[in-house]
Amino acid sequence: MKAKLTVLALLVSSAVMANDIVPATKQSGAVFLNDATLHTVSNGVIEKGDLLLVDGKIAAIGADLSAPAGATVVELAGKHVYPGLIALGNQLGLLEIEAVRATDDTREVTETNPDVRAQIAYNADSEVIPVTRANGISYSLVYPGGSLLMGQSSLMQLDAWNWQDATVKAGVGLHVRWPSASTLSSPWNPQKPEDVAKENAKAEQALRDYLDQAKAYADAKAGGLVRNVDSRWEAMIPVFKGERPVYAHADDARQIKMALQYAKEYGFKLVIVGGSDAGDVANELALAKVPVIFTHPFGVPERDDEPVDYAYSTPAKLQAAGVLVALSLDGYWDTRNVVFGAGQAQAFGLTAEQALATVTLNAAKIVGMDKQLGSLEVGKAASVIVSDGDVLDYGSSKIRYMWIDGRAVDLNNRNKQLHDKYQQRYSR
């Protein structure tokens, strides 16, 4: 009986983990986008502009261009063209249904997994991916979950047959769940403050011990003294060389300051993920040139003395201080709405251009892909979306077309299929 239930569970999990959207084929002919409002991100807005896509790249951009012979011309009068949006710091493709363990590939069981690579577990057939694409998101930085040294994130493009096709850049960063700094008790942790402080100190010491071991291994490897290879510490060598940043998941200002101290002490590059209190230490972050992936664009006050717009205004505070900031919604289903988080940030202090950059060029800069992605420029990837209106606005955003590397992506998805199905039922 147990074997039958196991087989049934596998059948159910496989049924809910696959979409039937066929990935687009490689671009075979030129595509000319005519007479649209082009939001270049890097060079302002071009009204009634044209964009030429050739062999997966942007070949020309400007006003009053002529379509080359044989090109497919797409008339876009009144519509808006943007670079494909980039969502950083989520677990899209790693998790399908939280209640079904067989569909959850977000984490390993130990707390030291710097050699774990998120892209290996990425499910390109996830039903969540086409729904996410429908809001204009073309790329996602996925990371493995867990505690302390969680593993390496990977930048994935969202129209692929498998994880190999999807991987744009592997080993983007080492993700670390930074030890808590709060001593407040809660319903989930009803211990006394002094006991909570002891647990925090224990977690911090464990992190320091791991970093010390990894640094000693890296130094020994450089000196030719390593005889037995340890895959965990091998994966840390690029961290100490400055080739792979540490993505510190930290919200509390004390956590962020601790991460800044560790980055200086151990000599690694740092990116803050989460950053609930990042606005309060914006000057320190700017001075250290540490970017922030802010994951709370819709956050509500967590302390009695916080203003209602504490989270909403944080991106503007970071921007004003000179911090490179991108927006994210952690998890997987919520990822599709990060674009509207950028719209909210615009309503609370960012300009339209700055808000758009938080999900395009800024995100590309943080993951080291700004020469290829994040703006409409000649030579960059032909990853483009077309919206009826402002892509950051709930009311007017409606994605009509998407190209990734010049490939025309099918925007059908499970939500749209259900909408069309039941619209027929209730329109009778």
DAFENQUI-V66693 format. One record per residue. N is the residue number from 0. RES is the residue in one letter. PHI is phi in degrees with one decimal (NA if undefined). D_CENTER is the distance of its C-alpha to the mean C-alpha in Angstrom with 1 decimal. Layout:
((N,RES,PHI,D_CENTER) (N,RES,PHI,D_CENTER))
This chain:
((0,M,NA,42.1) (1,K,-61.6,39.1) (2,A,-64.1,38.5) (3,K,-64.3,38.6) (4,L,-65.2,36.1) (5,T,-64.1,33.7) (6,V,-62.0,34.1) (7,L,-62.0,33.6) (8,A,-62.3,30.4) (9,L,-65.4,29.1) (10,L,-64.3,30.2) (11,V,-64.2,28.6) (12,S,-64.5,25.2) (13,S,-68.9,25.4) (14,A,-68.9,26.4) (15,V,-92.1,23.4) (16,M,-100.0,20.8) (17,A,-123.9,21.6) (18,N,-102.5,21.4) (19,D,-107.5,24.0) (20,I,-80.7,22.2) (21,V,-81.6,23.3) (22,P,-59.7,20.8) (23,A,-69.7,22.1) (24,T,-85.5,24.6) (25,K,-58.5,24.5) (26,Q,-59.9,25.5) (27,S,-111.8,29.3) (28,G,-143.2,30.5) (29,A,-65.0,29.7) (30,V,-122.2,28.0) (31,F,-116.0,29.1) (32,L,-92.6,27.4) (33,N,-110.9,30.2) (34,D,64.4,30.9) (35,A,-115.3,27.5) (36,T,-85.5,26.0) (37,L,-98.2,23.6) (38,H,-96.7,20.8) (39,T,-74.2,20.4) (40,V,74.2,18.3) (41,S,-89.6,20.1) (42,N,-134.6,23.6) (43,G,76.2,24.0) (44,V,-111.3,24.8) (45,I,-108.2,27.3) (46,E,-77.3,29.5) (47,K,48.7,30.9) (48,G,-99.3,29.1) (49,D,-125.1,28.8) (50,L,-138.7,26.2) (51,L,-111.7,27.3) (52,L,-110.5,25.1) (53,V,-137.4,26.9) (54,D,52.9,26.1) (55,G,80.6,22.3) (56,K,-124.8,22.4) (57,I,-79.9,23.1) (58,A,-96.1,26.9) (59,A,-159.1,28.1) (60,I,-148.4,27.2) (61,G,158.3,29.6) (62,A,-104.9,32.3) (63,D,58.5,35.2) (64,L,-80.6,34.1) (65,S,-109.6,36.0) (66,A,-72.7,34.6) (67,P,-68.6,35.8) (68,A,-58.3,38.2) (69,G,85.5,36.8) (70,A,-73.3,33.3) (71,T,-80.9,31.8) (72,V,-98.3,31.9) (73,V,-111.7,29.6) (74,E,-80.1,31.1) (75,L,-129.4,28.7) (76,A,-56.5,31.0) (77,G,85.2,29.6) (78,K,-104.3,26.0) (79,H,-116.8,23.0) (80,V,-113.9,20.9) (81,Y,-132.9,17.5) (82,P,-67.3,15.2) (83,G,-55.6,12.6) (84,L,-76.0,9.7) (85,I,-122.4,6.2) (86,A,-104.5,3.3) (87,L,-101.1,1.4) (88,G,70.6,3.9) (89,N,-149.1,5.4) (90,Q,-125.2,8.5) (91,L,-60.8,8.8) (92,G,85.7,11.9) (93,L,-100.6,12.9) (94,L,-142.7,14.7) (95,E,-112.4,16.9) (96,I,-132.6,19.6) (97,E,-59.7,19.5) (98,A,-81.5,23.3) (99,V,-110.0,23.7) (100,R,-57.9,23.3) (101,A,-65.5,23.5) (102,T,-102.4,20.2) (103,D,-111.1,18.3) (104,D,-116.5,17.1) (105,T,-84.2,14.7) (106,R,-152.3,17.1) (107,E,-95.6,20.2) (108,V,-91.9,23.3) (109,T,-101.1,23.9) (110,E,-102.2,22.4) (111,T,-125.1,22.5) (112,N,-131.7,20.1) (113,P,-65.2,18.8) (114,D,-91.3,19.8) (115,V,-72.6,17.7) (116,R,-113.0,15.2) (117,A,-60.7,12.5) (118,Q,-65.9,13.0) (119,I,-62.4,16.6) (120,A,-92.9,16.0) (121,Y,-67.9,13.7) (122,N,-99.7,15.8) (123,A,-66.4,15.6) (124,D,-94.5,18.2) (125,S,-56.1,16.4) (126,E,-67.2,17.7) (127,V,-74.8,14.5) (128,I,-64.2,12.9) (129,P,-61.7,15.7) (130,V,-65.5,15.5) (131,T,-66.6,11.8) (132,R,-59.5,13.0) (133,A,-62.7,15.9) (134,N,-99.4,14.1) (135,G,95.7,13.2) (136,I,-85.1,9.7) (137,S,-105.5,10.3) (138,Y,-135.6,7.4) (139,S,-141.3,4.5) (140,L,-95.8,3.8) (141,V,-101.1,6.2) (142,Y,-134.3,8.7) (143,P,-78.9,12.2) (144,G,-85.9,13.7) (145,G,131.1,17.1) (146,S,-122.4,19.1) (147,L,53.2,19.6) (148,L,-82.1,18.6) (149,M,-82.6,16.0) (150,G,136.3,15.1) (151,Q,-101.0,13.0) (152,S,-88.2,9.4) (153,S,-139.8,9.2) (154,L,-88.7,7.7) (155,M,-119.8,9.1) (156,Q,-93.7,10.8) (157,L,-96.6,11.6) (158,D,-142.3,15.4) (159,A,-150.4,17.0) (160,W,-80.3,19.9) (161,N,-155.1,18.5) (162,W,-67.4,16.0) (163,Q,-65.4,18.0) (164,D,-64.9,17.7) (165,A,-76.5,14.0) (166,T,-68.4,13.2) (167,V,-96.4,12.7) (168,K,-150.3,12.5) (169,A,-94.2,13.3) (170,G,59.4,13.7) (171,V,-62.7,11.1) (172,G,-154.7,11.8) (173,L,-93.7,14.0) (174,H,-94.0,12.7) (175,V,-124.8,15.6) (176,R,-80.7,16.4) (177,W,-70.1,18.7) (178,P,-56.5,22.1) (179,S,-64.8,23.0) (180,A,-114.7,25.4) (181,S,-83.2,26.7) (182,T,-109.9,30.1) (183,L,-75.5,30.3) (184,S,-82.3,31.3) (185,S,-152.0,29.8) (186,P,-58.2,30.7) (187,W,-86.8,28.3) (188,N,-144.3,29.8) (189,P,-80.7,33.3) (190,Q,-73.1,34.5) (191,K,-69.6,36.4) (192,P,-53.7,34.6) (193,E,-66.4,36.3) (194,D,-72.2,35.2) (195,V,-62.9,31.6) (196,A,-61.1,32.0) (197,K,-64.6,33.4) (198,E,-63.1,30.5) (199,N,-61.7,28.0) (200,A,-64.1,30.3) (201,K,-64.7,30.4) (202,A,-66.0,26.6) (203,E,-65.2,26.5) (204,Q,-65.5,29.4) (205,A,-62.8,27.8) (206,L,-62.4,24.7) (207,R,-62.0,27.2) (208,D,-61.3,29.2) (209,Y,-63.6,26.4) (210,L,-64.9,25.5) (211,D,-64.0,29.2) (212,Q,-62.2,29.7) (213,A,-65.5,26.9) (214,K,-67.1,28.2) (215,A,-63.8,31.7) (216,Y,-64.9,30.7) (217,A,-61.8,29.0) (218,D,-66.2,32.2) (219,A,-66.3,34.4) (220,K,-64.0,32.6) (221,A,-64.2,33.0) (222,G,-92.0,36.7) (223,G,71.2,37.2) (224,L,-105.1,38.0) (225,V,-86.6,35.6) (226,R,-104.1,37.5) (227,N,-111.8,35.3) (228,V,-73.7,31.7) (229,D,-113.4,29.2) (230,S,-61.3,25.8) (231,R,-62.8,24.1) (232,W,-78.2,25.4) (233,E,-59.6,25.2) (234,A,-70.0,21.4) (235,M,-89.7,21.8) (236,I,-57.6,23.9) (237,P,-61.3,21.2) (238,V,-65.1,20.0) (239,F,-75.7,23.6) (240,K,-84.5,23.9) (241,G,79.9,21.1) (242,E,-92.6,19.3) (243,R,-132.7,16.4) (244,P,-65.3,15.1) (245,V,-92.1,15.0) (246,Y,-94.9,12.0) (247,A,-87.0,14.2) (248,H,-82.5,13.3) (249,A,-145.1,16.0) (250,D,-111.3,17.0) (251,D,-67.4,20.8) (252,A,-58.1,22.2) (253,R,-68.6,24.3) (254,Q,-63.3,21.4) (255,I,-62.5,19.8) (256,K,-64.1,23.2) (257,M,-64.2,23.7) (258,A,-62.6,20.6) (259,L,-62.1,21.8) (260,Q,-64.4,25.2) (261,Y,-65.5,24.1) (262,A,-61.0,22.1) (263,K,-69.0,25.4) (264,E,-68.4,27.6) (265,Y,-96.5,25.9) (266,G,75.2,24.8) (267,F,-106.4,21.1) (268,K,-75.2,18.3) (269,L,-131.1,16.2) (270,V,-130.5,12.8) (271,I,-92.2,12.9) (272,V,-115.5,10.2) (273,G,106.7,11.8) (274,G,68.2,14.5) (275,S,-53.0,16.7) (276,D,-98.0,19.7) (277,A,-58.7,18.1) (278,G,-62.9,20.2) (279,D,-77.8,23.3) (280,V,-123.0,22.7) (281,A,-60.0,21.3) (282,N,-65.6,24.2) (283,E,-64.2,23.8) (284,L,-65.9,20.2) (285,A,-65.2,21.3) (286,L,-62.4,24.3) (287,A,-86.7,22.4) (288,K,56.8,19.8) (289,V,-103.9,16.9) (290,P,-72.5,13.6) (291,V,-129.8,11.9) (292,I,-99.3,8.5) (293,F,-84.4,10.4) (294,T,-105.0,9.7) (295,H,-124.3,13.2) (296,P,-62.7,13.7) (297,F,-109.9,16.2) (298,G,-66.1,17.6) (299,V,-110.1,21.3) (300,P,-56.6,23.7) (301,E,-104.5,23.9) (302,R,-125.2,27.1) (303,D,-62.8,30.4) (304,D,-96.2,30.6) (305,E,-86.1,27.2) (306,P,-68.6,27.4) (307,V,-63.0,25.9) (308,D,-98.9,23.5) (309,Y,-53.4,22.4) (310,A,-75.2,18.7) (311,Y,-60.2,18.9) (312,S,-91.5,20.4) (313,T,-60.4,18.4) (314,P,-56.2,16.1) (315,A,-67.9,19.5) (316,K,-62.8,21.0) (317,L,-65.8,18.5) (318,Q,-60.3,18.9) (319,A,-64.3,22.6) (320,A,-81.3,22.7) (321,G,94.1,21.0) (322,V,-87.9,17.7) (323,L,-75.8,14.7) (324,V,-126.1,12.3) (325,A,-122.9,8.9) (326,L,-109.2,8.1) (327,S,-150.8,6.0) (328,L,-121.6,8.0) (329,D,-65.7,8.2) (330,G,101.4,10.0) (331,Y,-143.5,10.0) (332,W,-64.3,12.5) (333,D,-68.4,11.5) (334,T,-52.3,8.0) (335,R,-62.0,10.4) (336,N,-96.8,11.9) (337,V,-61.3,9.4) (338,V,-60.3,11.4) (339,F,-78.7,14.4) (340,G,-63.5,13.2) (341,A,-65.0,13.4) (342,G,-63.0,16.8) (343,Q,-64.9,17.8) (344,A,-62.2,17.1) (345,Q,-64.0,19.3) (346,A,-69.1,22.0) (347,F,-120.8,22.0) (348,G,127.1,22.4) (349,L,-80.3,20.0) (350,T,-75.2,21.5) (351,A,-58.8,20.3) (352,E,-67.4,19.3) (353,Q,-65.0,17.5) (354,A,-63.1,15.6) (355,L,-62.7,14.6) (356,A,-64.6,13.5) (357,T,-67.4,10.9) (358,V,-120.3,8.8) (359,T,-136.1,10.5) (360,L,-67.2,12.5) (361,N,-61.4,11.4) (362,A,-61.4,7.8) (363,A,-64.0,9.8) (364,K,-63.9,12.2) (365,I,-61.6,10.2) (366,V,-93.5,9.4) (367,G,71.7,12.9) (368,M,-123.4,12.7) (369,D,-72.5,14.3) (370,K,-80.2,17.5) (371,Q,-112.8,16.2) (372,L,-133.9,13.5) (373,G,97.4,12.8) (374,S,-155.8,16.4) (375,L,-92.6,19.5) (376,E,-141.5,21.7) (377,V,-59.8,24.2) (378,G,97.6,23.2) (379,K,-82.5,19.5) (380,A,-58.3,18.0) (381,A,-80.0,19.4) (382,S,-107.0,16.1) (383,V,-138.6,17.3) (384,I,-124.3,17.3) (385,V,-124.3,20.5) (386,S,-121.1,20.9) (387,D,-62.8,24.2) (388,G,-139.3,23.4) (389,D,-61.4,21.0) (390,V,-68.2,17.5) (391,L,-88.0,16.6) (392,D,-108.3,19.7) (393,Y,-54.3,20.1) (394,G,-72.5,23.7) (395,S,-110.5,23.4) (396,S,-72.9,20.1) (397,K,-147.8,21.0) (398,I,-76.7,19.3) (399,R,-99.0,22.3) (400,Y,-139.8,21.1) (401,M,-144.6,18.2) (402,W,-122.2,18.7) (403,I,-120.5,16.4) (404,D,53.6,18.4) (405,G,81.1,21.4) (406,R,-90.6,21.3) (407,A,-75.2,22.0) (408,V,-87.6,19.6) (409,D,-74.6,21.3) (410,L,-92.8,19.8) (411,N,-66.2,21.9) (412,N,-162.3,20.4) (413,R,-60.6,21.8) (414,N,-62.6,21.7) (415,K,-65.8,23.5) (416,Q,-61.6,26.0) (417,L,-68.0,26.9) (418,H,-60.0,27.3) (419,D,-64.7,29.6) (420,K,-62.5,31.5) (421,Y,-79.9,32.4) (422,Q,-66.1,33.0) (423,Q,-66.6,35.9) (424,R,-66.0,37.2) (425,Y,-94.8,37.3) (426,S,-92.8,38.4) (427,R,-71.6,41.7))
